[in-house]
Structures are given as structure tokens and as C-alpha cells.
């Protein structure tokens, strides 16, 4: 006989899950014991549930495979929800295992009791319960299969502790259900034909594996059509870019800018992405980015079907003009004027000049990293992981863990704003514990720059001292390098362009883990 916890781990392995990120508690102690007896999934300790969720998201985005996290009851799950919200918006296949009380204790309303299912439904495509009616090996495998089914997403599995400690007999693996083959309905093809052939202004919003194919002939063909404008969503899950890959841009974050680029659009075709929507409402702006009367057609919302759907459209309606398919042109990136104090321009140009081939860039730089995307567009081939797929800050440091474990031979560069970094600094410990190839750059402006920007947009009136106090954390100052040192990661602080150039060069030579504190003048 074998414990339910061991069978659950075997089921996860059956579903192809290689890593289990965890900050366990007492109800999960049976998993901890079982992990010592099982070769896979490999357990990775994080010191925060939010970091575990971010790491699982990063691994899933880089591999397309499901990852798992293990958390303690409702409060542990609550600690992870912001990162799971981002993972949901990234369509990352993640299995969230939540340890629960045994039924005999649960009916007594113990202190840690909560409505786990209600919490899980906010981000899960499915919520499963481990019971004695189904073998735990099959329950865990089903969770992994469901995470990848149709539109990938998060599946939560709630496991009472008595299921984990009880013994179960052997059982054969649960067969993986066949993947259905999606076909585009003739009506969708007909509507798409009209939009693709229109000269009245057509915008194509692309996402999913249409942004990660390499070589990416399909995306090139869409972008080469003179009558089409092609964009990615503001925060897609992943973009493979640089080198000879298509120079796809993301829709601007600011609603005024997004409305400007969509102003003349009469048709929007969505392929593996979502229709453009504003992040927030403003009293002086419309509630919609899409112009009135614009026709919106979602060809597919599945990131896994994006490339195939686009190929079907192109094969029938869009013959590629071969002469227009050229790599992006631009001058060789250079670090610019290193004699100046650190600013957004020389910071971005230095990153572009030193970016290693096939690097993975985790971007949670927010306001100070405004120039990074454009500066690196003509750089070497690399992968871009926007942290804020769901807008919840504090995701980048954990996201980098999963990316580094998914591609251990590639250099990970995590650009994280100082405010965002303080949501989950515990991730830096896992960078050190696993000796991951991560260089973290903390961009310091000693406050919440995006909120300062939004406050300034309210009008000409100067912010009050009380308002400014809510957006600043420079008194007392935060010593990020000392914080990294406490987690055993070497760190240095720079305030000039030449200092940043030297620090990043040194960090790249070491590979990481390493942390650079880039302090910008205020």
C-alpha cells in the first residue's frame, strides 16, 4: 500500500509535471514526506506562496508544460492569489494543490478553516476535490490534463489531509484524453476574409503561439500586408523577438495612446489574444478603446490555436508578398553616452548593447523601463516575458525562477521596479538556493512611479503632501543591496550610466545569481 500523497505525486508526474513549487504547512506535511520518496516532480522551496505561483507561471510560459504549486489551506492560497491572477491572464497551465483539513476536523471550524473553493474560483478554470471516490493518482493526473485542455489555465485541487495520509492500492495511469482538433467555422472564415481584404482600416491583435513561433513566417506574412496593422496585447504572456523575428509591438498602456493607434480601425481580428480594453476608467476619457462601429471578430481565444488559425486564414485569403518579408532594420545597439547620470535612455541603450543572445527578459520595470522594449527590438534573438499580464505587481522575481529552471542554459535578466520588488523579495533567496542564472536589476525611483504619473494626470493642481507621502518610500530609504546580501545574493549599487554598464558587464560574466540596484536621480 502507498500513501495518497505519493499517489498524487505520481499522478502529477503522469501529467508531465516536472516541478512543484511550494511553501508547505502542516496539512501538506504528508506531501513533504512523500516528496522524499519520489524522483519527480522536483520540489522547489519558496519562502512565499506568491513566489511559488510566479515561478510556476514562468516555467509554464517558457515550456508550455504544466507546473504545480503546493500551498497551505485558504490563507496560504490567499497569499498566492495576486500571482495566480497574472498566471490566469497569461493562460499558463498551472495545478494549484491546496492542503485542507480532514472532514472530522473541518466540521469543528478550526482557526484556519475558510472557503477554499470560493477563493479558487476567482482564478481557476476548474476546481477539483480529492475524495475516496476517485483514486488520488487519477485525480492529480486529471488536474494536469485539464490545465492544458482547450484554453490552458489554472486547475485547483483541494486535498484533505486524510486523503494524503491514507493508504491506497496500486492503479494504472489515467489515460490522457485526446486533444480535439479545432476547425474554423466557414462563417468565421467568411467574416475574416472581408476584414482582411478591406481597405477601410483593419487591425489584427495577435497572441499565444503566434508570438513564439521560430521561424515565425506566419506572423511575418500578416505584418507584411500593407492594409493591415498588427499588434500584440499590452501585456502578452511571451514574445520571442529580436534577431530576424518580426518586430511586433504591443498596444500602448495609456488609453489615449491606444485609442490613437486604433482611431481609424473599422475591423479588428483577434487571433490567440483578447480584444483591446482599457486598464482603468477615467472621467475625461471614453470607456472603450475600440472606435464606435468597429467590427470585432475573435478567430480564436486559445493561445495554442493562434498560429494554426492564422495559417488557415493566410492559406485561403492572404497570399504572402515575399518581397516584403525582411528582417527589421536598425543600427547596432550601443550603450550611448556613459558620461551622463543614469536615465531611462542610457539605461535602455546599455541593456540593448549588452543583451546576450537567447536571453530571457522578465520585464516588471514599469515607468523607468519605458525605453527597454524599443531599444532591444533590433538586438539579438531573445524572449520577453511581461510580468504584468494581469496588472498585479510583485510578480517578476518569482517569474524569473520558473524561467531559469525551464531554460537553465539561457541567461535570465529580470528588470523590476523597486516598489514591485518589495512585494516578494523572498524570491531572491530561491535565486541563491537553486543557484539560478538570474541577474536582477532593481530600478529605483523611491516610490510608485506609475501612481505619481496618474496623480499628475488629474490636473494642474500640485499633489498634496499627504498624497505624495502615500506614493513615496524614500524616508527612510530602502537598502536593496543589503536585502539581497541577507539572502546570500551578491549585489552592487550604481547611480551613473558608466557604473551600470560596468555592473551589468560583470554580472553577465558571472551569470548569476546577481543583483544590481540602479538608482535613478529624482
N, C-alpha and C positions, 0 to 999 in steps of 0.2 A: 504493500500500500504506500501511496505517496501523498504528501500534503497538498491541499488545494492550492496553496501559494506556489508550489513547484509546478503544478499542472497549469496554473495561469501563466507562469513564465514560459512554459513550453508552448502554450497557445500563442503567446506573443511572438515567439520565435517562428512558429508555423506561418504566421502572417508576414514574416520578413522583417520584423522589428529588431534592430541591432543594438540600439541604445535605450536605456531607461534613465532619465534624469530625475533626481529625487532629493527632497528634503523630508525624510520619513518621520513618523511619530509612532506612538505605542500601538495603534491598530495596524500598523504596517510592519511591526517587528518580525512577523512571520515571513514577510517578503524578504526582509533583511537576512534572515536565517537561510531562506531558500536560495537567495542570490549567491551564497557561498557554495551551493551545490550545483549550480547551473553555469554552463560556459557562456550562455547568451540568454537574454540581452545583457550587454555590458553595462553595469551600473556606474553612473557619474554623480558624485555628490555635489550639490549646490547648497549654498548657505541661505537661500531664499527660494520660495516657491515661484516667485516671478522670474527668477533667473532660470529655473528648470524649464518653465514654459517657453521662455525666449530661446533657450538652447534647442529645445525640440523643434521649434519653428524654424530656426536656422538650418538644422540638419535636414528637415523635410523640404525646405525651399531648394537646397543645393542638390539633393539626391532624387527628389520625387517619391521617396520611400516614406512610410510612416515611422514616426518616432513615438516614444511613450514617456509620460511623466507619472510619478507616484507621489501623492500628497496626502496630508493627514486631515481627514474629516472636513466639515464645512469651512472652518476658519482657515485651514491650510489652502483649500481651494480658493477662498476669497482672496488670499494673498496673491494668487496667480492670475486672477481674472483680467486685469488690465493687459497683461501679455497675451493671454489666451484670446482676448478681443482682437488684438493685432493679428494673431495667427489665423483666426477665423476669417478676417478680411483678406488675408493672403491666400486663402483656400489651402492651408497646409494640412496634410493628413497627420493628425496627432491623436493618440489614445491617452486619455486622462484617467488614470486609475485613482480612485478616492477610497481610502480605507474608511469603514463605517463601524459603528457599534454592532455587536451581536444583538439579535432581536430581544433576548432576555434582559439585556441592559437598556436597550433603546426605549422600551416601554416605560422605563422609570424616569425618563427625561434627565439624563446626566448632563453635567455642565457643558460639554462640548457638542451636545445634540443640536442639529439645525436641519433645515430643509435643503439637503444637498441637491436633490433633483431640481428644485426651483432655481438654485444658483446655476446649475449646469445648463439648464435650458437656454440661458441667455447667450451662450456661445456655441452650443453643441448642435450638430445635425442629427444626433441620436443619443439617447441616454439609456444604457443597459444596466440591469441589476444581476449580479451573480447570485444564483439561487441553487438549491439542490435539484431543481427540475431539469437543469442542463449541466452537463459535465463542465467543470471550470476551464479545461483546456479548450473546449469548443467555444465557450463564452468569450474568452480572451481572443481567440483567432477571429471570431465573428466581428469583434470590435475593430481589429486591424483591417479586415476586409471592407467593412462599412466605411472606414475612414477614407479609403481610396475609391469607393464606388461612386459612379456618376460624377457629380461635382465634389472634389475632395474637400474634406473638412475635419472637424473635431468630433470624436466619439468619446463620451464619458462612460466609464464603467465603475459602478459603485459596488464595493466588495465588503460585505460584513465580515468582521474578524473571525467568526466561527467557520465561515467558508474557507478562510485561509488556513486555519489550524486543523481542520478536519481532514481525515484521510479519504482518498478516493482511489478506486481501482483504475487499471490502465484502460485506455481507449485509443482508437485510431485517430489520426489527424482529421480535422474538419476539412472537407474538400472546398477549395476556393470556387466561388460561383463564377460562371463565365461572364466576361465583360461584354455587355451589349454593344452592338455596333450602331452608332447613331448615324442617321442619314438626314440630310437637309430636305425638308418638305418642298415640293415644287412651288408652292405659294411663296415660300421664303426666297427661293432662287429667283422667282419672277420679280419680287419686290426689290431684291438686291440688284438685279440686272438694271432696272430702271434707275436706281440711285447711282450705281457705278458708271452708267453711261451719261448721267445728267451733267449738263454744263452750268447748272444753277447753284453750284457750291455743295460739294459732298465731303464730309469728314468721316474718316474711319478711325475708330477707337480700338486699339489692339491690346492684347494681354496674353497671359498664360504662356504656353509653349511657343507661341508666335514670337515672343521676345527672347526665347532661349535657344532657338534652333541655330546650329552652326555646322555647315554654312547656311546662311539664312536667305536663300533665294526667294522664298515666298514673300517675306517682308520687303525685300528689295523691289520686287515686282509691284507691290502695292504702292510703295513710296515713289516709284518712277513714273506713275501716271500723272500727267500734268493737271488733270481736272480733279485730283484727289488730294486732300490734306490728311496726313496720317499722324496720330498722336497716341501716346500711352496715357493711362490714367495718371493722376498726380503722384500717387504712391503705389505703383505696382509691386508685386511680390519680388520680382527679379528681372533684371535686364542684363543680357550679355552684350557688351558694347566694346567700342574701340577697335583698333586694327582695321580689317576690311569689313567689319559688320555694319549694318545700316545705322545711320546717325539719327536714331529715333529720339524725339524729345517728349518730355512729359508735359501734360497740361499745366499751366501755371496754378499755383496755390491761391493767389489773390483773386477774388471773384471778378474784379474789374478787368484784370489781365485775361482771365479765362473767357469772359464774355467778349472781349475784344477779338480774340482769335477765332471765336465761334460766330461772330456777328453776321457774317454773310452766308452762314451754313443753312442749307434748306433740307439736307438729308444727312442723317447720322447712321452709320452702320457700326454695330458693336460686335467684335469678334473676340471672345475669350476675356472680355473685360466688363465694365459696367458703364451705363450712361453717365455723362458728366453731371455732377451735383455739387452745390457749394458745401463747404465745411460748416459754415455758420450763417445765420441770418443777420442782416444789417438794416437799420431803419431807412437808410437812404439808397438802398440797392434792391433790385428785384430778387425774388426768392428762387429764381431759376436761372441757370447758366445758359440753357438751351433757348434760342430765339423762338418767339411765338410763331406757330405754324410750321415749325420744323418737324419733319417726319423722322421718327427714331425706330430703327429695326435692329433687334438683337438676334444675330445669326446663331450664336451660342454663348451661354454664360459659363460653360465649363472651360477651365484653363487647359485641360487635357485635349479638348477638341478644337482649340483655336487654329492650330496650323492646318489640320486636315480640312476644316471648314473653309479656311481661306484658299487652300489649294483647289477645293471643289469650285469655289466661285471663280477663281482665276482661270481654271481649265475651261470653264464654259463661257465666260463673259469677258475676261481681261487678258488678251494676248500681250505678252511682255515685250516692250520695246528694248531690245537687247542693248542698243547703243547708250541708253540712259542709265544702265546699271554700273555705276562707277563707285569706287570707294570714296569716302569723304576726303576732301582735300583740306589742307591746312598746314601751317608752318609747324616745324618740330617744336614740341613744348619746351620752354626754357623757364628757369626759376625767376626771371625778371630781375628787378633792381633789389639786390640784397642789402643795400646800404640803408634802406628805409626801415622805420619801425614796422612791426608786424601789422598787416592789414588784410582785408578779405581778398584783395587782388594778388599780392605776392604770396599769400598763404596758398591759394588755389594753384597758382602757376608753379610753385615749388612742388606741390603734390603731383601735378601733372608731369613735371620733368623727371621726378624720381620714381614714378609708379612702376613697379616691376611687372613684367609680362605675366598674364593669367592671375593677377592679384584678385582678391575678393574684397570689395569695398563695402563696409557696413556704414550706412550714412544716417546718422542722427545728429548732424551738425547744426540743423535748424538755421538760425539767422546768420551766423558767422561763416557758414559753409556755402553761402549763396553762390559763389563762383565756381565751386568744385565741378559740378556737372558739365558745364560748358568747357572748362579748361581741360578736362580729361577726355573730351569727345574724340579727339584725334590722336589719343595716346595708344599704347599697346592694348591688345585684347585683354579684357578683364570683365569681371562680374560685379554688378551693382545691386546691393540689397538695401532698398529703402526701409528703414526701421518702422516708419510711422504709417503702415498700411491701414491701421485703424485709428490713427491720431493719438494713441496713448503713449506718452513719453516714458522713458526709462527702460526701453526695450533693447537698445543697441548692444550693451555689454553682454547680455545673455545671448542675443542673436549671434554674436561673433563666436561664442563657444561652439554652437552647433555647426556653424560654417567651417570652423577649423577642424572639427572632428570628421566632418563629411569629406573634406579635401585636405588631408594632413600635409600634402606636398606643396600646397599653394599658400602664398603669403596673405594673411588677413590684415586689413587696415580698418580699424574702427574709429570713425570720426564722431565724437559725441559731445554735445553741448554740456557745459558744466552743470546747469540745472538738471538736465536729463540724467547725467551720470550719478546724481545723488539719490535717485530712486532705487538703484540696485547696485551699489558699489561692491556688494559681496561677490559679484561675478568675477572680480579681479582675483579673488582667492582661487577660484577654479581655473582661471588662466594659468596660475602658478602651479597648482596641484597637478594639473594634467600636462604642464609644460607645453602649452599650445603656441602655435606660430602666429601670435596676435600682437600687433602693435596698436596700442590705443592712444589716440590723441584727444585730449580734453581741451575744448575750445572755451576759453574763459572770458566772459564779459561781466561776471559777478552779478548776474541777475537773469530774469526771464525775458530775454530779448524780444521774443515774439509778442509777449504781452505788453512790453513797453511800446512796441510798434503799434499794436492795436489801440493802446491808450492814446497815443499821439494822433491816431486817425479819428478820434472822437471830435476834434475841432481845435481851434486856435488856443483854447484855454490851457494854460500850463498845468501839468499834473500837480495835485496837492502833495504835500509832504507825506501824508498818511498813505496815499495811493502809491507813491514811489517806494515807500518802505515795504509795501507788500510785494513789490516786484524785484527787490534788491537783496542780495545776501553778501555784501562786502564789509559788513560791520557786525561781528568780527569776520575777517577773511577766512576762507576755507583753504587749507593746505593740501591740495590734491596729491602732490608728490609724497608727502608724509603718509597720506592714507594708502597710497599704493605700496609704500615701503612696509606698512603694517601688514599687508597681505603678501609680502615677500616678492613683489614685482619691482625691479629696478625702474627708477623714474628720474626725469630731469625736467626742469622748468625753463622755458625760453620766453623772451619778450621782443626779440628782433627777428627780422627775416633771415639774416645770416645765421642766427642761433637756431632757428627752426630747421634750416637747410642742413646744418651740421648734425643736429639731433636726429632728424629723420634718416640721414645717411648712415649714422652709427647704428640706429635701431634696426634698419634693414640688413645691415651686416650681421647683427646678432640673430635676427629672425623673430625674436620674442620668446616669452612674453616681455613686453617693454611698454612703458607709459610715458608719453610726452605731455607736459602741461604747457599749452600755448596761450599765454596771457596777452590779450589784445588791449590797447590803450582805451580808456573810457573818457 
